[in-house]
Amino acid sequence: MTGSIYQKINLIRQKIPDNVKLIAITKQVGIEPMREAYAAGIRDFGENRFQEALSKQQQLQELADINWHFIGHIQKNKAKKIIENFAWIHSVDSLVIAQRLNRLAEELNRKPQVLLQVKILPDPSKYGWCATDLLQDLEQLNQYQYLNIQGLMTILPLGLSSVETLNAFQETQNLAKKIRQKKYSNLTMEQLSMGMSGDYLLAIEAGATMIRLGRIIFGERSI
Ligand SMILES: *Cc1c(COP(=O)(O)O)cnc(C)c1O
């Protein structure tokens, strides 16, 4: 797509409902393009590497109303800093990490908003729960009172057709519904973070409440 970041964001906005949160994914994106996205009204930014994110947060300190989203795999030794520096954590991908975050959140007296990362289709290259394992872990997750468990996040494997993509997003929605029906007090499951540059319209069709867009706003990444 050609055009300025401002134009790209406005074109995307025209295609998505107002209640879908557009998160600009800025991994490997510099500060100036991020400022442009902010000027176009973006207030949600997502990063997958802690160090890179922290450096950008420092450089953009004066933009105090940004909500920062962490979308990468959480290394044990970064968990505390991630709680301190991000409003949302989309990538809670195992019971071990959930337990650690809960303990650290208690120590810090915080209650971070988190999403549980699910692999709705098998994908050896990705982290996350498969649906069966997640259902087994719910009882335990519900005990983690210092985590605000708001929903699910998913990333689909590469190379799916549109039909397969839509089906996979709908399955994620169904899984969230199934969890809601169990009425766990601490698992609200109202947010579905799904959809990237190539598939966000299908994700919205299946009920995404948050979409995570990088390339379609900022162009191709170098690696
Ligand atoms: C990079 C990334 C995105 C954005 O992907 P694009 O294809 O650039 O839109 C979304 N979610 C996660 C978890 C990512 O790592």
The ligand as an ORCA input file, in Angstrom:
! r2SCAN-3c Opt
* xyz 0 1
  C       4.514     -8.881     14.299
  C       3.274     -9.253     14.985
  C       2.043     -8.740     14.568
  C       1.879     -7.815     13.370
  O       2.059     -8.538     12.192
  P       1.912     -7.827     10.764
  O       1.834     -8.969      9.823
  O       3.115     -6.976     10.583
  O       0.657     -7.033     10.811
  C       0.923     -9.103     15.282
  N       0.993     -9.916     16.354
  C       2.156    -10.437     16.779
  C       2.158    -11.333     17.961
  C       3.330    -10.130     16.109
  O       4.486    -10.644     16.539
*
